[in-house]
Amino acid sequence: MSQNRPRRRVEQDSSKSFNFNLIDPMAKWVNRKLEIDERLSPTTLRKVLWVGFLVTIYIYFQHNFDGLIRKLDRAEKLLNEQRASFISHKSKYLFASKQSEVERKLEQRGFEKNAQPPIKIAFEKP
């Protein structure tokens, strides 16, 4: 059974723990540089730095997003150009492979159309 007893507090040796607070000296430095008398508290400075950090992250992601949009626009334009090129090449190929066009090209090279129908060769099965 457990009893409701307060836990023992562990005493921390202040010489062993390293607690370095950077905000307090920064607040004092900003107050000194701006020549104001302690009107910028460390908690206010901490909030200002946090908002500045969030704004920096927002700007970074927005910049990357804009770059991605530009790349997508370029890729879409290139794709449309290649699609148009493919369609024009395909139509030229289909036109050139028609029987009438093949006959016309062969006549220019000296071949004539065969007027006789093809001869059927049949073998008897034994």
VMD Tcl script that draws the C-alpha trace (Angstrom):
set ca {
  {0.00 0.00 0.00}
  {1.16 3.44 -0.78}
  {0.75 6.27 1.60}
  {0.33 9.89 0.75}
  {3.64 11.16 1.93}
  {5.43 14.16 0.57}
  {8.44 13.30 -1.50}
  {11.85 14.27 -0.33}
  {13.31 17.16 -2.16}
  {16.67 16.54 -3.63}
  {18.99 19.38 -2.84}
  {20.89 20.48 -5.88}
  {24.41 21.62 -5.46}
  {24.64 25.03 -7.08}
  {28.32 24.53 -7.89}
  {27.54 21.47 -10.05}
  {24.58 22.84 -12.01}
  {25.30 25.21 -14.85}
  {22.46 27.67 -15.25}
  {23.47 30.28 -17.82}
  {20.81 32.85 -18.55}
  {21.49 34.85 -21.67}
  {18.28 36.88 -21.68}
  {18.99 39.00 -18.57}
  {22.34 40.38 -19.83}
  {20.82 40.96 -23.27}
  {17.93 42.93 -21.76}
  {20.38 45.07 -19.80}
  {22.51 45.62 -22.89}
  {19.48 46.66 -25.00}
  {18.31 49.01 -22.24}
  {21.77 50.56 -22.08}
  {22.07 50.93 -25.88}
  {18.60 52.41 -26.28}
  {19.15 54.59 -23.22}
  {15.97 53.53 -21.48}
  {15.75 52.79 -17.77}
  {14.81 49.13 -17.35}
  {11.63 49.44 -19.42}
  {12.48 46.31 -21.42}
  {12.17 43.41 -19.03}
  {13.78 40.03 -19.72}
  {10.35 38.41 -20.22}
  {9.44 41.02 -22.83}
  {12.77 40.51 -24.58}
  {12.20 36.75 -24.54}
  {8.82 37.26 -26.23}
  {10.27 39.66 -28.79}
  {13.04 37.18 -29.65}
  {10.51 34.34 -29.96}
  {8.32 36.39 -32.32}
  {11.41 37.36 -34.31}
  {12.40 33.71 -34.59}
  {8.91 32.74 -35.79}
  {8.91 35.57 -38.34}
  {12.29 34.39 -39.65}
  {11.00 30.84 -40.02}
  {7.88 32.15 -41.81}
  {9.98 34.21 -44.25}
  {12.24 31.21 -44.93}
  {9.32 28.90 -45.76}
  {7.58 31.58 -47.82}
  {10.75 32.11 -49.86}
  {11.10 28.37 -50.47}
  {7.43 28.14 -51.44}
  {7.79 30.97 -53.97}
  {10.83 29.24 -55.48}
  {8.87 26.02 -55.75}
  {6.01 27.80 -57.53}
  {8.47 29.31 -60.04}
  {9.99 25.87 -60.71}
  {6.54 24.36 -61.23}
  {5.62 27.12 -63.70}
  {8.83 26.51 -65.67}
  {8.24 22.75 -65.68}
  {4.63 23.19 -66.82}
  {5.70 25.47 -69.67}
  {8.38 22.98 -70.77}
  {5.87 20.12 -70.59}
  {3.39 21.99 -72.79}
  {6.13 22.72 -75.35}
  {7.21 19.08 -75.42}
  {3.59 17.90 -75.71}
  {3.04 20.22 -78.69}
  {6.26 18.97 -80.30}
  {5.21 15.35 -79.78}
  {1.78 15.95 -81.29}
  {3.22 17.66 -84.38}
  {5.81 14.89 -84.91}
  {3.14 12.21 -84.46}
  {0.81 13.86 -86.99}
  {3.66 14.14 -89.53}
  {4.54 10.47 -88.99}
  {0.94 9.31 -89.36}
  {0.53 11.38 -92.53}
  {3.77 10.06 -94.03}
  {2.87 6.44 -93.28}
  {-0.44 6.51 -95.15}
  {-0.50 4.15 -98.14}
  {-1.15 6.94 -100.65}
  {1.83 8.95 -99.37}
  {4.11 5.90 -99.42}
  {3.05 5.18 -103.03}
  {3.70 8.80 -104.03}
  {7.19 8.75 -102.51}
  {8.04 5.43 -104.13}
  {6.88 6.67 -107.55}
  {9.30 9.58 -107.25}
  {12.12 7.05 -106.78}
  {11.19 5.06 -109.85}
  {8.91 2.37 -108.45}
  {5.58 1.77 -110.11}
  {2.32 0.55 -108.69}
  {1.70 -3.13 -109.40}
  {-1.35 -3.40 -111.64}
  {-1.70 -7.16 -111.21}
  {-3.07 -8.61 -108.01}
  {-0.73 -10.79 -105.98}
  {-0.46 -14.48 -106.91}
  {-1.57 -16.96 -104.31}
  {0.69 -19.97 -103.90}
  {-1.00 -23.06 -102.50}
  {0.58 -26.36 -101.48}
  {-1.19 -29.66 -101.36}
  {-1.00 -31.48 -98.10}
  {0.08 -35.14 -98.47}
}
mol new
graphics top color blue
foreach p $ca { graphics top sphere $p radius 0.5 }
foreach p [lrange $ca 0 end-1] q [lrange $ca 1 end] { graphics top cylinder $p $q radius 0.2 }
display resetview
